[in-house]
Amino acid sequence: MSYQIEQLSVTPRVLYRVRLGPRHRPTGGTRHVVAGQPMPPPSELRIVEYEAGGGFYLFYCNDEGRELTDTLHGSVDEAMAQAEFEFGVRRSEWSVGA
């Protein structure tokens, strides 16, 4: 028996974003590994939500805006707390949306 799985194109909705600057140094509290190598520091963080729900993702993006990795959180507040823990991002620094 053979099954064909339809690939869906799903674009997350960006709720908040912050561009990381010189004061947003990694705290060392979390270590991300991508393809077996330490992930380079991101240039931007985004908090996104998919239409199907299931939580809020903190996207770690490079200079080109490509996602390097992500973490899943139960609320926007938890995602913002993670960004503060990892990079010292204050809640007041986040911009709304796209």
C-alpha positions in Angstrom: 0.0 0.0 0.0 1.3 3.5 -0.9 0.3 6.8 0.5 0.8 10.3 -1.0 1.1 13.1 1.5 0.1 16.5 0.3 2.6 19.2 1.3 0.9 22.3 2.6 2.4 25.7 2.3 1.9 27.3 5.7 3.2 30.8 6.5 3.3 31.8 10.1 1.8 35.2 11.2 4.5 37.4 12.7 3.2 38.9 15.9 6.3 40.6 17.2 9.9 41.2 16.1 13.1 42.7 17.4 16.3 43.5 15.6 19.3 42.5 17.8 21.9 45.2 18.3 25.3 45.4 20.1 23.7 45.3 23.6 21.9 42.0 22.8 24.9 39.7 23.4 24.1 36.0 24.0 24.0 35.4 27.7 25.2 31.8 27.3 22.1 30.6 29.1 21.0 28.5 26.1 23.1 26.8 23.4 21.5 26.1 20.0 23.1 23.6 17.6 22.2 23.4 14.0 23.5 20.6 11.8 25.9 19.6 14.5 27.5 23.0 14.8 26.9 25.9 17.2 24.3 28.3 15.7 25.7 31.7 14.9 24.1 34.6 16.8 20.8 35.7 15.2 20.3 39.2 13.8 16.5 39.2 14.5 14.0 37.5 16.7 10.4 37.0 15.7 7.4 35.7 17.7 5.1 33.9 15.3 1.9 31.9 15.4 0.6 29.4 12.9 -3.0 29.4 11.8 -3.6 26.0 13.3 -2.5 27.3 16.7 -0.5 25.0 19.0 1.6 27.7 20.7 3.9 30.5 19.9 7.3 30.1 18.2 10.4 32.2 18.8 12.2 32.3 15.5 15.9 33.1 15.5 16.7 34.7 12.1 19.9 35.6 10.2 20.7 38.8 8.3 18.7 37.7 5.3 15.6 37.0 7.5 15.9 33.2 7.2 15.0 31.2 10.2 18.0 29.5 11.8 16.1 27.6 14.5 13.0 28.1 16.7 11.7 27.4 20.2 8.0 26.6 21.1 6.3 28.4 23.9 2.8 28.3 25.5 2.3 32.1 25.4 3.8 35.3 23.9 4.9 36.2 27.4 6.9 33.0 27.7 8.6 33.6 24.2 9.5 37.1 25.3 10.9 35.8 28.6 13.1 33.4 26.6 14.4 36.2 24.5 15.2 38.2 27.6 16.9 35.2 29.2 19.0 34.5 26.1 19.8 38.1 24.8 18.6 40.6 27.4 15.7 41.8 25.1 13.4 44.0 27.1 9.6 43.7 26.5 9.6 47.4 25.4 11.9 46.7 22.5 9.5 44.5 20.6 7.8 45.9 17.5 4.3 44.7 16.5 3.8 42.5 13.4 5.1 42.1 9.9 
